[in-house]
């Protein structure tokens, strides 16, 4: 462990001890700090509770962000944990919030223990284990969406609390999506591909899913394989940094768009089957509350709208000159989330490997073809070929 890393760990543990001691009204001592990694600027630590005056878990997880971090993004994460912690145990999709400190950017969470990462299960050679994991992933997404139906006002109320001090963070996904689609026609033309009217409408409709849509439910936001663990309690969603309410089809499409890059060779040959298992498992949990999704044509329309948006967004992040200027301020010139800090989150969607981006369009083309959407299949295939030519030739 480097001196810098050790300093970050000890700083996170010290901050958590102070926070927990204030909460308990008596000293709380933490020991045996274990570095759990973290993405970019984030420090994540597991620590044993060595001394505590009240009943408390034997181990806790501490998440610490730098003091200069934009407080609005941190507030959205805290509110997300507050919201899901208030859910019944059987509906809670991940860890429970124990304590938080806005000023020091510290979260203390329940420890989910050890388990298997979804990423490792996808990369394994046990096809039965992979199939079961993918189905469990879809079911867990669906259960979370069903359990949080109608809870948007409660989440918004939590987000508004303390607004005068910190300000309300918007859904950064919507900002990125609209930024990426504003120049979609010219960016596609630069690759020698025409953005058809039907795909342009899909991109616009996909952006609207962040603030509208018929299937509103809570989302941790980044529900890709990197942020999912399977333990004895089932599927656990690990990161709520940009959590909020949005149309649930964005989540299932995100999962479908991001899982293929992790598949082992034996599982890659079964990609279409695994994709169907993931989608069908999700649908089985939500069709009772959203009956129209029982219709395959309706499901595919909703799914492809979100899927093409995520695929396009990940492509724009790779295009030279696409840039991220303009996201640092909003239309009124007010500061919003720093684009660099957004990408340092290590989104499952974000990749610097051109082969991953090209494969996403190929996968979308195959799925659209199987569903009978010839226009989307044609556009996706053309774009995949154009990207292959631009990046790998």
ROZA-959235 format. One record per residue: z, y, x of N, C-alpha, C in turn; residue in one letter. Coordinates in steps of 0.05 Angstrom, whole numbers, plus 32768, in hexadecimal, padded with zeros to 4 digits. Last residue first. Layout:
ZYXZYXZYXA...
***
This chain:
7CF880047F497CDE7FFE7F557CDA800D7F6FX7D2880137F317D287FFB7F417D0D7FF47F4EX7D2280437F147D3A803E7F247D3780277F38X7CF280467EF87CFD805E7F057D1280577F19X7CE980117EE57CD5801E7EF67CE180367F06X7D17800B7EC67D117FF87EDB7CFE80057EEFX7D0D80347EA17D2480367EB37D2180237ECBX7CE0801E7E877CDF80387E947CF5803C7EA8X7CF57FEF7E717CE07FEE7E857CDE80077E95X7D1B80067E4E7D247FF47E637D0F7FF27E79X7CF980227E2C7D0B80317E3D7D1680207E53X7CDE7FF87E137CCF800C7E237CE1801B7E36X7D097FDF7DF87CF97FD17E0D7CEA7FE47E1FX7D1880087DD57D2B7FFE7DE97D1D7FEF7DFFX7CEA800E7DB67CF480247DC67D06801A7DDCX7CE77FDA7D9E7CD17FE47DAF7CDB7FFB7DC1X7D177FD77D827D117FC37D967CFB7FCD7DA9X7D1080007D5D7D2580027D717D207FEF7D88X7CE47FEB7D417CE280057D4E7CF780087D63X7CF57FBA7D2C7CDF7FBA7D407CDE7FD57D4FX7D267F997D197D227FB67D1D7D0E7FBA7D33X7D357F637D137D1D7F6D7D057D187F8B7D07X7D5C7F4D7D2F7D647F587D157D4C7F647D06X7D437F407D5E7D4E7F2A7D4E7D547F347D31X7D397F747D707D237F627D697D2C7F4B7D57X7D6C7F867D7B7D5D7F937D677D457F827D5EX7D7A7F637DA57D897F627D8C7D797F6F7D75X7D547F727DCC7D547F567DC27D637F557DA7X7D627FA87DD47D477FA17DCA7D477F857DBFX7D957FA27DE87D927FAF7DCE7D767FA97DC3X7D897F897E197D997F7B7E057D967F877DE9X7D6C7FB27E317D5F7F987E2C7D6E7F897E16X7D937FD97E357D7C7FDE7E247D6D7FC47E1DX7DB67FBF7E587DBF7FC77E3D7DA87FCD7E2AX7D977FB87E867D9E7FA17E767DA87FA87E5AX7D987FED7E997D7E7FE17E907D847FC97E7EX7DCD7FF17EA77DC280037E927DA87FF77E87X7DD17FCA7ECF7DE27FC97EB77DD67FD97EA1X7DAE7FDD7EF57DA87FC47EE97DB87FC07ECFX7DC6800B7F0A7DAF800E7EF87DA87FF47EE9X7E0980177F0D7DF580027F147DDE80047F00X7E3080387EFE7E1E80437F127E09802E7F1BX7E47803F7EBC7E3F802D7ED27E2D803C7EE4X7E7080447E837E6580517E9A7E5F803D7EB1X7E8A80257E5E7E6E802D7E597E6180387E72X7EBD80227E6F7EAE800A7E707E9080107E6DX7ED1805B7E967EC880507E7C7EB980367E81X7EF480757EBD7EE8805A7EC07EE1804D7EA6X7F0780A87EBE7F1580957EAD7F0B80787EB0X7EE580C87ED77EF880BA7EE87F0980A77ED8X7ECA80DF7EAE7EBD80C97EBB7ED080BA7ECDX7EF081077EA17EE880F47E8D7EDC80DB7E9AX7EF281267ECE7F0981167EC87F0381017EB3X7EC0813E7ECC7EC6812C7EE27EDE811B7EDCX7EC4815E7E9D7EB281477E9E7EB881337EB4X7F0081727E817EF081737E997EDE815A7E9BX7F0581877E3E7F0A81737E527EF681747E69X7EFD81D07E3B7F0081B57E2E7F0581A17E45X7F0982157E347F0A81FD7E457F0D81E47E34X7EDC823D7E0D7EF782337E127EF682197E22X7EAD82537DFC7EB582587E177ED1824D7E1EX7E9D82437DCC7EAC825C7DCD7EB682637DE9X7E8782117DD57E7682277DCC7E8382427DCCX7EAC81FC7E107EA081F87DF67E9082117DEEX7EA581E67E537EAD81FA7E407EA081F47E25X7E9481B97E6C7EAD81C47E767EB781DA7E63X7E6481A97E5C7E7A819C7E507E9481A87E58X7E4281C67E7B7E4381CD7E5F7E5981BE7E50X7E2C81937EA67E3281AF7EA27E3181B47E84X7E1D81627EB37E3381637EA17E3C81807E9DX7DDC81447EBF7DF181577EC37E0781557EAEX7DA881337EC57DB381347EAA7DCB81467EAAX7D97812F7EF97D9381487EEB7D9E814A7ECFX7D8A80EA7EF27D8D81017F047D87811A7EF4X7DB080C07EC77D9780CE7ECB7D9B80E67EDEX7DE080A87EBB7DD2809F7ED37DB980B07EDAX7DF080BD7E8B7E0380BF7EA27DF580B87EBCX7DC780AA7E6B7DC880C77E737DDA80CB7E8AX7DD880757E637DBF807B7E727DBF80987E7CX7E0480797E447E07806E7E5E7DEF80727E70X7DEB80907E167DFF809F7E257E0380947E41X7DCA80657E057DBE807E7E0E7DD2808E7E1FX7DF180407DF67DDD80397E0B7DD180537E17X7E0B805C7DCD7E1A80547DE57E06804E7DFCX7DDF80607DA87DEC80787DB37DFB80727DCDX7DD3802C7D9C7DBF803C7DAB7DCB80557DB6X7E03801E7D827DFB80117D9A7DE780217DAAX7E04803C7D527E1880407D677E1080357D82X7DD680267D3A7DDA80437D3C7DEE804A7D52X7DE07FF07D397DCC7FFA7D4B7DCE80187D4FX7E097FED7D117E0E7FE57D2C7DFA7FF17D40X7DF080007CE37E07800E7CED7E0B80077D0AX7DC67FDA7CDE7DC07FF77CDE7DD780067CEBX7DE27FAA7CDC7DD17FB07CF37DCA7FCD7CF5X7DFD7FB07CAA7E0C7FAD7CC37DFB7FB47CDBX7DD27FB17C877DE47FC87C897DF37FC77CA3X7DBD7F7D7C907DAC7F957C957DBE7FAE7C98X7DE87F5C7C807DDE7F5C7C9C7DCE7F757CA2X7E1F7F6D7C5A7E027F6C7C5A7DF87F6F7C77X7E537F787C657E4C7F5C7C607E2E7F587C60X7E597FAE7C657E537FA17C7E7E4E7F837C7CX7E6A7FBA7C327E4E7FBD7C387E467FB17C53X7EA27FB67C327E927FA07C287E747FA27C2FX7ED37FC47C547EB97FD17C547EA47FBC7C4BX7EFD7FA27C4C7F027FBF7C477EE87FCF7C47X7EE67F717C577EF77F747C407EFC7F917C38X7ECE7F767C887EBD7F777C717ECD7F787C57X7EF17F727CB47EED7F8D7CA77EDD7F8C7C8EX7EF27F3F7CC97F0C7F4D7CC57F097F677CB5X7EBE7F307CCF7ECF7F1F7CBE7EEA7F2D7CB8X7EAB7F547CF57EA37F577CD97EB67F477CC7X7EC07F3D7D247EC87F587D1B7EC37F5B7CFEX7EA47F0D7D257EC17F0D7D247ECC7F287D1BX7E6F7F1F7D297E777F117D117E967F107D0EX7E707F377D5C7E6A7F477D447E747F397D2BX7E7B7F0A7D7D7E8B7F237D7E7E887F337D64X7E527EE77D707E6E7EDF7D6B7E807EF77D6BX7E257F047D817E287EFE7D647E457EF67D5EX7E307F037DB87E2D7F1D7DAA7E317F187D8CX7E2D7ECD7DC27E467EDB7DC67E467EF67DB7X7DF67EC47DB87E0A7EB67DA87E257EC47DAAX7DDF7EE47DDF7DD97EEA7DC37DEE7EDD7DB1X7DF27ECC7E0F7DF97EE77E087DF67EEC7DEAX7DEE7E9D7E2A7DF77E9B7E0E7DFD7EB77E03X7DE17EA97E5D7DCD7E997E4E7DD57E977E31X7E117EBF7E6D7DFA7ED17E687DE47EC37E59X7E317E937E787E357EA27E5F7E1E7EB57E58X7E1C7E847EA97E1C7E707E927E217E7F7E78X7E247EB27EC77E097EA87EC27E087E957EABX7E547EDD7EA67E4C7ECA7EBB7E307EC07EB4X7E557F207E907E517F047E8A7E487EF47EA3X7E597F567E957E6E7F467EA17E697F287E9EX7E327F6F7E787E317F737E957E457F617EA3X7E3F7F677E417E2A7F577E4E7E2B7F587E6CX7E637F8B7E2B7E6D7F727E347E597F627E45X7E517FBD7E187E5D7FBC7E327E657FA07E3CX7E3B7FBA7DE57E2B7FC77DFA7E377FC27E16X7E647FA27DC77E4B7F947DCB7E3B7F9F7DE2X7E8A7FCC7DC97E907FB27DD47E777FA27DDAX7E6D7FF47DAF7E767FF87DCA7E7C7FDE7DD8X7E697FDE7D7C7E507FE27D8C7E577FE77DA9X7E9E7FDF7D6D7E917FC57D6F7E777FC87D7FX7EA680187D6E7EB580067D7F7EA77FEB7D82X7E83802F7D497E8180377D657E9080237D77X7E95801B7D197E7D800E7D257E7880177D42X7EBF803B7D097EC580227D177EAD80157D24X7EBE80807D147EB2806A7D067EB580507D16X7F0080957D297EE380987D297ED880817D18X7F3B80AF7D447F2E80A37D2D7F1080A97D2FX7F51809E7D877F4F80AF7D707F4180A07D59X7F5980A07DD07F5B80947DB67F5980A87D9FX7F5380A67E067F4380B77DF57F4380AD7DD8X7F7980817E197F78809C7E247F6780AF7E12X7F8D804F7E107F8880607DF97F83807D7E01X7F87800E7E277F84802A7E2E7F7D803A7E16X7F8A7FD77E167F9B7FE17E2B7F9B7FFF7E30X7F917FA97DE37F817FC07DEC7F937FD17DFEX7F977F647DE27FA57F7D7DE67F927F927DF0X7F967F297DBD7F867F3E7DCA7F967F587DCBX7FD37F027DC17FB77F067DB87FA97F1C7DC8X80037EF57DD480037F037DBA7FE77F087DB0X7FF97EE17E0680037ECE7DF280027EDB7DD6X7FBE7F087E157FD77EFB7E1C7FE07EE97E05X7F867F277E2C7F8F7F127E1A7FA97F067E25X7F717F6B7E317F7F7F547E3C7F877F407E26X7F437F9D7E3E7F4D7F897E2B7F5A7F727E3AX7F257FC17E5C7F3E7FCA7E507F4A7FB77E3CX7EF67FAA7E6B7F097FB17E807F257FB97E75X7ED77FA47E3D7EE57F8D7E487EFB7F947E5CX7EE17FE07E137ED27FCD7E237EE37FB87E30X7EF580087DF37EFC7FED7DEC7EEB7FD87DFBX7F0980447DF57EFB80337E097F0380167E05X7F2380507DC17F0B805E7DCC7EFC804C7DE0X7F46803B7D9F7F5080437DBA7F3B80527DCAX7F3F80517D5D7F3280457D747F40804D7D8DX7F4A804C7D167F5380537D317F4480447D46X7F13805B7CE97F2A804C7CF27F3280557D0EX7EE280617CB87EF5806F7CC97F0D805D7CCFX7EAB80577CA57EBE80427CAE7ED2804E7CC2X7E84807C7C9A7E92806F7C837EA8805C7C8BX7E7F80BA7CBE7E7C809E7CBB7E8C80937CA4X7E9A80EA7CEC7E9480E27CD07E9180C47CCFX7EA380F37D207EB181047D0E7EAD80FC7CF0X7E8580CB7D397E9F80D27D447EB080E27D30X7E5580C67D1F7E6980B17D1A7E8480B87D26X7E3180EB7D307E4080F27D187E5780DD7D13X7E1780D07D597E2A80E67D607E3C80EC7D48X7DF680AF7D3A7E0C80A37D4B7E2080B87D52X7DD280D27D247DE580C57D127DFC80B87D22X7DB680DF7D537DC580F47D447DDA80E77D32X7DA180AC7D5F7DB380B97D727DC380CF7D64X7D8180A37D317D9780917D377DAB809E7D4AX7D5B80CB7D377D6D80CC7D207D8580BA7D25X7D4280B77D657D4F80D17D667D6380D47D4FX7D2C80887D517D4280867D657D5080A17D67X7D06809E7D2D7D1B808C7D237D32808A7D37X7CE580BC7D4E7CF580CA7D3A7D0C80B87D30X7CE880A77D937CDD80A67D787CF080B47D65X7CDC80C07DCF7CF380BC7DBD7CE980BD7DA0X7CB080A17DFB7CB380B47DE47CCB80AC7DD4X7CB580A07E417CBA80927E287CBD80A77E11X7CB680B47E747C9D80AA7E6A7C9F809B7E50X7CE380CC7E847CE080B07E8C7CC680A47E82X7CDF80FC7E6C7CDF80FB7E897CDC80E07E94X7CE780EC7E377CCC80F37E407CCA80F37E5EX7D1E80E67E387D0D80CE7E347CF180D47E3DX7D2D811C7E3F7D3581087E537D2480EF7E50X7D1881337E117D0D813B7E2B7D1481277E40X7D3781187DEA7D1A81177DE97D0E811E7E04X7D6D81247DF77D6381097DF87D4581087DF9X7D8E814F7DFA7D7681507E0B7D6981347E0CX7DB781427DD77DA9815C7DD47D8F815C7DE3X7DD081137DE57DB981127DD27DAA812C7DCFX7DF881237E097DE381107E127DCB81107DFFX7E1881447DEA7E0B814E7E027DF4813D7E0BX7E2981207DC47E1781367DBC7E0A81427DD4X7E4880FE7DE57E3280F37DD57E1E810A7DCEX7E70811F7DFB7E5D81117E0C7E4481097DFDX7E8A812D7DCB7E7E81417DDC7E6981357DEFX7E9B80FC7DB77E88810B7DA87E7A81207DBAX7EC080ED7DDF7EA880DD7DDB7E9380EC7DCBX7EEA810F7DD97ED881147DEF7EBE81047DECX7F03812B7DA27EF981117DAB7EE481167DC1X7F2F81617DB87F1A81557DA77F13813A7DB2X7F7281717DBA7F5B81667DC97F48815A7DB5X7F9481AB7DAA7F8A81917DA07F7281897DAFX7FCA81C87DCF7FAF81C87DC57FA681AD7DBDX7FFE81D37DE27FEB81C37DF27FCE81C67DE9X801B81F67DC1802181F47DDE800B81E77DEEX800681F27D8F8009820D7D9A800E820C7DB8X800981BB7D827FEF81C77D887FF281E27D96X8033819C7D73803481A87D8E801B81B67D96X800B81757D4A8026817B7D52802781857D6FX7FD881627D457FDC817F7D417FF881877D4AX7FDF812C7D4C7FCF813B7D607FD481597D5DX7FFB811E7D1F8007811A7D397FF9812B7D4EX7FD381297CF97FEC81377CF87FFB81357D13X7FAC81037D077FA6811F7D0B7FBF81307D0AX7FC780D47CF87FC080D97D147FBB80F67D19X7FCA80DD7CC17FE280D97CD17FDD80DE7CEEX7F9380DE7CB57FA380F67CB17FBD80F47CC0X7F8380A87CC07F7980BF7CD07F8A80D87CCDX7F8E80797CA67FA380857CB57F9B809E7CC5X7F68805C7C8B7F7780707C7C7F8D807E7C8CX7F6F80237CB47F5F80307C9E7F7180437C8FX7F8B80067CD77F8D80237CD97F7B80327CC5X7F7F7FD17CCC7F9B7FD97CCB7F9E7FF87CCBX7F497FCD7CD67F537FC97CBB7F6F7FD47CB8X7F487FD67D0E7F3A7FE87CFC7F447FE67CDFX7F657FA97D1F7F6F7FC47D257F627FD97D12X7F447F807D0D7F607F827D037F6B7F9E7D07X7F167F8A7D2D7F157F8B7D107F317F8F7D03X7F2A7F807D607F1E7F9A7D597F1F7F9E7D3BX7F387F4A7D5A7F4D7F5E7D607F437F7B7D5AX7F067F327D527F1B7F317D3D7F307F477D41X7EED7F3C7D837EE27F477D6B7EF77F487D54X7F117F1E7DA47F0C7F3B7DA97F027F487D8FX7F0A7EEB7D917F247EF87D8F7F227F167D92X7ED57EE37DA17EDC7EE37D857EF77EF17D80X7EDD7EE47DD97ECB7EF77DCC7ED17EF97DAEX7EFF7EB77DE07F087ED27DE77EF77EE87DDAX7EDE7E8D7DD07EF77E927DC17F017EAF7DC7X7EB67E917DF67EB07E937DDA7EC87E9A7DCAX7ED37E867E257EC67EA07E217EC07EA57E04X7EE47E527E1D7EF87E677E207EEC7E837E1BX7EB27E397E1C7EC37E387E057ED87E4E7E05X7E9F7E417E4F7E917E4D7E397EA17E4D7E1FX7EB67E507E897EC07E407E727EB47E4D7E59X7EAA7E727EB17E967E5D7EAB7E9F7E4A7E95X7EB57EBA7EAE7EBC7E9E7EB47EA67E8B7EABX7EAC7EED7E9D7EA07EE57EB67EA57EC87EBEX7ECA7EF17E707EAD7EF27E6D7E9F7EE87E86X7EFD7EEF7E877EF57ED97E757ED67ED97E71X7EFE7F1E7EA47EFF7F057EB37EF57EEE7EA1X7EFE7F437E797EE97F447E8E7EE77F2A7E9DX7F2C7F397E5F7F137F327E527EFD7F327E66X7F617F1D7E877F507F347E7F7F367F2A7E72X7F9A7EFA7E737F7E7EF97E7D7F6F7F127E74X7FDC7F117E857FC97F037E747FAE7F017E82X801F7F2A7E8680067F217E937FF57F127E7FX803C7F627E62803D7F4A7E7380227F447E80X803F7F8F7E4680327F797E3980327F5F7E49X80737FBA7E4380647FAA7E5580597F917E46X80727FFA7E23807B7FDE7E2480687FCF7E36X806F80377E4B806480247E37807280097E39X807280797E57808080607E5C8079804E7E44X804B80AC7E76804F809A7E5F805F80827E68X804880EF7E8D805280D47E91805580C57E76X804181267E99802A81147E94803280F77E99X8068814B7E9A8064813B7EB3804D81277EB0X806381627E67806281737E7E805D81647E98X806781367E43804E81467E45804C81557E5FX807F80F87E47808681137E50806C81227E54X809780C17E1F808180D17E2B808B80EC7E33X80A8807C7E1080AF80987E14809780A77E21X8090804E7DF980AD80507DFC80B6806D7DFFX805C80357DD38066804D7DE28085804D7DE2X80447FF37DDC805480067DCC805D801D7DDEX80017FD87DE7801C7FDE7DEE80297FF37DDCX7FD97FC47DAE7FDE7FC57DCA7FFB7FCC7DD0X7FD17FC77D777FBC7FBB7D887FC27FBA7DA5X7FF97FB37D427FF87FC37D5A7FE57FB77D6EX80007F917D187FE87FA27D187FE57FB37D31X80307F797D1D80197F677D1B7FFF7F777D1CX80547FA57D1D80507F957D3580367F857D34X80397FDF7CFB80487FC67CFB80417FB57D14X8035801E7D1F802980087D0F803B7FF07D0FX804980407D44805580417D298049802C7D16X802980397D6F8044802F7D718052802E7D55X7FFB80547D617FFB80377D5F8017802B7D61X800E808A7D67800380807D4D800580627D4CX801E808E7D9B803280937D86802880877D6CX7FED80847DB5800380717DB8801880757DA2X7FD380B37DA47FC880987D9E7FDD80837DA0X7FF380DA7DBB7FF180D87D9E7FE680BD7D95X7FE780D07DF1800380CD7DE7800280CA7DC9X7FB080DC7DF27FBA80C27DF97FD680BD7DEEX7FB181127DE57FA380FF7DD37FAC80E27DD9X7FCD81277E107FD981287DF67FCB81147DE3X7FA881207E397FC181117E3A7FCE81117E1EX7F8381467E297F7B81297E2A7F9481187E2BX7FA281747E2D7F97816C7E137F8E814F7E13X7FB1817F7E627FC581747E507FBA816A7E35X7F8C816C7E997F8A817B7E807F9D816F7E6BX7FB481647ED37FA481587EBE7FA381697EA5X7FD681757EFA7FC181877EF37FAE817C7EDDX7FF9814B7F02800381627EF37FED81757EEAX7FD9810A7EF77FE081217F087FE881397EF6X7FFC80D77ED07FE480E67ED77FEC80FF7EE7X801680967EC8801A80B27ED17FFF80BF7ED9X803680657EA6801C80707EAB8020808E7EB1X805C802B7EAC805C80497EAE803F80527EB4X80787FF77E88806180017E968061801F7E95X80B37FCF7E9280A47FE47E85808C7FEB7E95X80DF7F987E8780CC7FA67E9780BD7FBA7E86X81057F8E7E60810C7F887E7C80F87F957E8FX810F7FC07E2D80FF7FAA7E3981077FA67E56X81527FCF7E1981377FD77E2281297FBF7E2EX818D7FE97DFF817B7FD27DFF815F7FDC7E06X81AB80177E2D81A3800F7E1381917FF77E15X81B380237E6281CA80247E5081C5801A7E34X819A7FFF7E998194800D7E8181AC800C7E6EX817E7FEE7ED681967FF77EC9818E80077EB0X814C7FD97EDF81637FCE7EEE817D7FD67EE1X81127FC77EC581297FD87EBD81427FCC7EC9X80DA7FC57EF180F07FB77EE481077FCA7EDDX80997FDE7EE680B37FE07EF280C77FD17EE2X80557FE97EF380687FD97EE580837FDB7EF4X802A80227EF1803F80137EFF804E80027EEBX7FF280487EFE7FFE80367EEA801180237EF9X7FD580877F047FE780737F117FF480627EFBX7F9480A37F017FAB80997EF37FBB80857F04X7F6380B47F157F7A80C57F1A7F9480BA7F0FX7F4680777F147F4380927F1F7F5D809F7F25X7F6F804E7EEE7F5480587EF27F5480747EFDX7F9A801B7F087F9680337EF97F7A803D7EFFX7FCB7FF37F267FB07FFF7F287FAF80187F18X7FFD7FE37F237FEA7FD57F117FCE7FE17F13X802F7FDA7F5180177FE97F4B80047FD97F3BX80717FD47F4080597FC57F4680417FD57F3EX80B47FDE7F53809B7FEA7F4980837FDA7F52X80EC7FD07F5280D67FBC7F5780BC7FC67F4BX810E7FF77F1E810B7FEA7F3980F27FD97F3AX8132802B7EFE811B80197EFF8118800F7F1CX8169803F7ED7815E803A7EF2814880257EF1X818480727EB18173805A7EB1816680577ECCX81BF80937E9D81AC808B7EB2819E80717EADX81BC80AD7E5A81CB80A17E7081B680977E84X819C80BB7E3081B580CA7E3481C780BE7E49X816B80A67E27818280957E22819C80A47E23X814980D17E35814680C47E1A815F80B47E13X815880DA7E69815B80EF7E55815B80E37E39X814880A97E7E816480B07E7F816A80C67E6BX811180AB7E77812080967E69813E809D7E68X810480D57E9A80FD80D67E7E810E80C37E6EX811680C37ECC812180DC7EC0811C80DD7EA2X80F680957ED1811380937ED1812080AC7EC4X80C380AC7ED380CA809B7EBC80E880987EBAX80C680C77F0380C180D77EEB80C980C67ED2X80CC809C7F2680E180B17F2480DE80C07F0BX809B80817F1E80B480747F1780CB80897F14X807780A77F318075809E7F16808F80917F0DX808780AB7F67808880C37F56808780BB7F38X807D80787F79809980817F78809C80997F67X804480787F74805580657F668071806F7F63X803580A27F97802E80A37F7A804080907F6AX8049808E7FC7805380A77FBD804E80A97F9FX802880617FCE8045805E7FCB805280777FBFX7FF7807B7FD47FFB806A7FBD801980657FB8X8001809580057FFB80A47FEE800080947FD4X800A806A80288020807D8023801B808D800AX7FEF802C800D7FEE8045801C800580578016X80007FE88011800080008000800080198012X
***
